[in-house]
Amino acid sequence: MNISQFSSWLDSLNKHPLIMGILNVTPDSFSDGGKFLGLDSGYNHAMKMVDEGADIIDIGGESTRPFSIPVSIQEELDRVLPILRKIRSESDITISIDTTKAHVAKEALLNGANFINDISGLSFDNQMIKVVQDFNCPIVIMHIQGNPKTMQINPSYENVINDIKAYFISKINFLNQSGIRKNNIILDPGIGFGKSVEDNFKILSNVHEFVEMKYPILIGASRKSFIGKTLDTTEDGRLEGSIAANLFALQSGCHIFRVHDVIETKRAFMIHNKILNTKE
């Protein structure tokens, strides 16, 4: 999917599901840290995900796993810009930049990225909104409690669904007041970001409540620890749980699925769709 097609998708009323392939160019991301840090390995993995059916490639240069420590702006730029330029020189695939830093977002957009995926929901850098305004680009607003270094230290909520909805309403109002058009706003409830295992299951079980807000909903359940703790397995053994979570979210009306395992998710969605659309 190129950016023109993605823009049309954002403007459409009936949105088919999109798969966002994860490209972590970091040494320490929770599942695949260090695997794709090199330019060639990162590029090859991105192209593999495109060939497998990814609609979007999400490039991140800073780990946001629990208890991670931020890196400098320059280090993040040094990680993401070479791979971004290389992918863009060979492909028109839609690319998102996974960052909380306004300067990184700006440079990525100047070098071929198409939109911003901000896990802080514009909260960590008050200049991020200006980048969104200047580039008139889509923005993913994710819910997080705390920051990656502290978010998994006893997270708690009055009501996790209502609290996330209130957070989204506040962010949407801010974006509207800042001149960001509705069709450029994507919401992500932030599975695993300041959430207990039970909170993550509650989010998925009630994800239709976010869908009813009438914005595209992005789900990032892939290989997360709530799956690992439930199944008592490491990151490499979480494929089935990840697909189950994404299929439930798909059935509930969610729109974008951020995954490590592109072809497996694509195949599961194809069978799901075939079942839904086969009539007697």
C-alpha positions in Angstrom: 0.0 0.0 0.0 1.5 3.4 -1.0 0.7 6.6 0.7 -2.0 7.6 -1.8 -3.8 4.4 -1.2 -3.4 4.8 2.6 -4.8 8.3 2.4 -7.8 7.0 0.5 -8.2 4.3 3.1 -8.2 6.9 5.9 -10.9 8.8 4.1 -13.0 5.8 3.3 -16.1 4.7 5.4 -15.6 1.0 5.0 -12.0 0.3 6.0 -10.5 -3.2 5.3 -7.9 -4.3 7.9 -4.3 -3.3 7.4 -1.2 -5.1 8.6 1.6 -3.0 10.0 4.9 -4.8 10.0 7.3 -4.0 12.9 10.9 -3.0 12.0 12.8 -2.4 15.2 16.3 -1.1 14.4 17.4 -1.3 18.0 19.7 -3.5 20.0 17.2 -4.0 22.9 13.6 -4.2 21.8 11.7 -6.8 23.8 11.2 -9.4 21.0 13.7 -8.8 18.2 16.3 -6.4 19.6 19.5 -6.6 17.6 18.2 -8.7 14.8 17.7 -5.9 12.3 20.0 -3.2 13.6 22.3 -3.5 10.5 21.4 -1.7 7.4 21.2 -4.8 5.2 19.4 -7.0 7.7 16.9 -4.2 8.4 16.2 -3.6 4.7 15.9 -7.3 3.9 13.5 -7.8 6.7 11.4 -4.8 5.6 11.2 -6.1 2.0 10.4 -9.6 3.3 7.4 -8.1 5.2 6.3 -6.2 2.1 6.5 -9.4 0.1 4.4 -11.2 2.8 1.7 -8.6 2.5 2.4 -5.8 5.0 0.5 -2.7 4.2 2.7 -0.5 6.4 6.2 -0.7 7.7 6.6 0.8 11.2 10.2 1.8 11.8 11.4 2.5 15.4 14.9 3.3 16.6 14.3 3.4 20.4 13.1 0.5 22.5 10.0 1.2 24.5 9.9 -2.2 26.2 9.2 -2.0 30.0 12.0 -0.5 32.0 13.9 0.7 28.9 16.0 3.9 29.0 15.6 6.6 26.3 18.4 7.2 23.7 19.6 10.5 22.4 18.0 12.2 19.4 21.2 11.7 17.4 21.4 8.0 18.2 17.8 7.5 17.2 18.3 9.4 14.0 21.5 7.4 13.2 19.5 4.2 13.6 16.3 5.1 11.6 17.4 7.4 8.8 19.7 5.1 6.8 17.2 2.2 6.7 14.4 4.6 6.0 16.2 6.1 3.0 17.1 2.6 1.7 13.6 1.3 1.9 12.2 4.5 0.3 14.7 4.3 -2.6 13.4 0.8 -3.5 9.7 0.9 -2.5 6.7 3.1 -2.2 5.3 1.2 0.8 3.6 3.4 3.4 6.1 4.0 6.3 5.3 5.1 9.8 8.0 6.5 12.2 7.7 5.1 15.7 9.1 7.9 17.8 8.2 10.3 20.7 10.7 12.9 19.6 9.6 15.8 17.3 13.0 16.2 15.7 13.2 12.5 14.8 9.7 12.6 13.4 10.5 15.7 11.3 13.7 14.2 9.9 12.0 10.9 9.2 9.1 12.6 7.3 11.6 14.6 5.3 13.4 11.4 4.4 10.3 9.4 3.2 8.2 8.4 6.2 4.5 9.1 5.8 3.1 9.4 9.2 3.9 9.4 13.0 3.3 6.6 15.5 3.8 8.3 18.9 3.5 5.9 21.9 3.3 9.0 24.2 0.2 10.4 22.4 2.1 13.7 22.0 2.9 13.8 25.7 6.7 13.5 25.8 7.6 16.3 23.4 5.4 19.4 23.1 6.9 20.2 19.7 5.4 17.0 18.2 2.1 18.7 17.4 3.9 21.3 15.3 5.4 18.6 13.2 2.0 17.0 12.6 0.6 20.5 11.7 3.5 21.3 9.4 3.4 18.0 7.5 -0.4 17.6 7.6 0.3 13.9 8.2 -1.6 11.1 10.0 -0.8 10.6 13.7 -1.2 7.5 15.9 -2.2 8.5 19.4 -1.4 5.7 21.8 -2.5 5.5 25.4 0.3 5.0 28.0 0.4 5.3 31.8 3.7 6.7 32.8 6.7 6.1 30.5 8.6 3.0 29.4 10.9 3.1 32.4 8.1 3.2 34.9 4.9 2.1 33.2 4.9 -1.5 34.5 5.5 -0.6 38.1 2.1 -1.4 39.6 -0.1 0.1 36.9 -3.7 0.8 38.2 -6.9 2.3 36.9 -10.4 3.3 38.3 -11.8 1.6 35.1 -9.3 0.9 32.4 -11.7 1.2 29.5 -13.3 4.5 30.7 -9.9 5.9 31.6 -8.5 5.2 28.1 -11.6 6.6 26.5 -11.3 9.8 28.6 -7.6 10.1 27.5 -8.6 9.7 23.9 -11.3 12.3 24.1 -8.8 14.8 25.6 -6.3 14.1 22.9 -8.8 14.3 20.1 -10.0 17.7 21.5 -6.5 18.9 21.6 -5.8 17.8 18.0 -9.1 19.3 16.8 -8.1 22.6 18.4 -4.7 22.4 16.7 -6.3 22.1 13.3 -5.7 18.4 12.7 -8.4 16.9 10.6 -10.3 13.9 11.9 -9.3 11.6 9.1 -5.6 12.0 10.1 -6.2 10.6 13.7 -5.6 7.0 14.6 -6.1 5.6 18.1 -4.2 2.9 19.9 -5.3 1.7 23.4 -1.7 0.8 24.2 -1.7 -2.9 25.1 1.2 -3.5 27.4 2.0 0.1 28.1 1.2 0.7 31.7 -1.2 -2.2 31.9 -1.5 -5.3 34.0 -2.2 -8.7 32.3 -5.8 -8.4 33.3 -6.0 -4.8 31.9 -4.8 -6.1 28.5 -7.5 -8.7 28.4 -10.1 -6.2 29.4 -9.0 -3.9 26.6 -9.3 -6.6 24.0 -12.6 -7.9 25.4 -14.1 -4.4 25.3 -12.2 -3.0 22.3 -15.5 -2.4 20.5 -16.0 0.6 22.8 -13.0 2.2 21.2 -14.2 1.3 17.7 -17.5 3.0 18.5 -15.5 6.3 18.8 -15.4 6.3 14.9 -11.6 6.5 14.5 -9.3 3.9 13.1 -8.2 1.6 15.9 -4.6 0.2 15.9 -3.9 -2.9 18.0 -0.4 -3.8 19.1 -0.7 -7.2 20.8 2.0 -9.0 19.0 4.2 -11.2 21.2 3.4 -9.0 24.3 4.1 -10.3 27.8 0.4 -10.7 28.7 0.4 -13.5 26.1 3.6 -15.0 27.4 2.5 -14.9 31.0 -0.8 -16.5 30.2 0.8 -19.3 28.0 4.0 -19.5 30.1 6.2 -19.1 27.0 8.9 -16.9 25.7 8.6 -14.3 22.9 9.3 -17.0 20.3 6.3 -19.0 21.5 3.6 -16.3 21.3 2.5 -16.6 17.7 -0.8 -18.4 18.4 -1.7 -16.1 21.2 -0.9 -13.1 19.1 -3.0 -14.3 16.2 -5.9 -15.1 18.6 -5.8 -11.6 20.0 -5.7 -10.0 16.6 -8.5 -12.2 15.3 -10.7 -11.2 18.2 -9.8 -7.5 17.6 -10.5 -7.9 13.9 -13.9 -9.5 14.7 -14.6 -6.5 17.0 -14.0 -4.0 14.2 -10.4 -2.9 14.7 -8.5 -1.6 11.7 -4.7 -1.7 11.9 -2.7 -4.6 13.3 0.9 -4.0 14.3 2.7 -7.4 14.1 6.0 -9.1 14.0 4.6 -12.1 12.1 3.2 -10.7 8.9 2.5 -13.7 6.7 1.0 -15.8 9.5 -1.3 -12.9 10.5 -2.2 -12.3 6.8 -3.1 -16.0 6.3 -5.2 -16.1 9.5 -7.1 -13.0 8.3 -7.6 -14.5 4.9 -9.3 -17.6 6.3 -11.4 -15.4 8.7 -12.5 -13.3 5.8 -13.3 -16.3 3.7 -15.5 -17.7 6.4 -17.4 -14.4 6.8 -18.0 -14.1 3.1 -18.9 -17.6 2.1 -22.6 -18.0 1.9 -24.8 -21.1 1.3 
